[in-house]
């Protein structure tokens, strides 16, 4: 018979315990940070889009209100004044000095979003028409020109 070797009694090899879920590996921290940044950007974009939509809706609602008031009272000077103020308020979104602009500078701002030079003339005439004693205003053409200008100006504001 063979004698058992004398010495320490060896035990079987045991693997280490599985890694815990906390703290996560650096890659998971990076992924969580990236997801957080994407969520913040998405929330910012969604909020900005909603503000632009509300701004557009308010401008169109004001235009419709001015047209309804004209149909009730037949006051072309008040309509011209209201349309001019609306144009200037929307123009301030693109140029902070638009409320005080006059002459060529105001026409240049109008031309940025106008379809053609005839539309610029129609829109620029609103500033002077409201001060005349006998107002001759093509209401439908003026309102249509303002609506088209607003559509372009508010759409382009969304892109900038």
Buried (B, 14 or more C-beta within 10 A) or exposed (E): EEEEEEEEEEEEEEEEEEEEEEEEEEEEEEEEEEEEEEEEEEEEEEEEEEEBEEBBEBBBEBBEEBBEBBEEEEEBBBBBBBBBBBBBBBBBBBBEEBEEBEEEEBBEBBBBBBEEEEBBEBBBBBBEBBEEEEBEBEBEEBBEBBBBBBBBBBEEBEEE
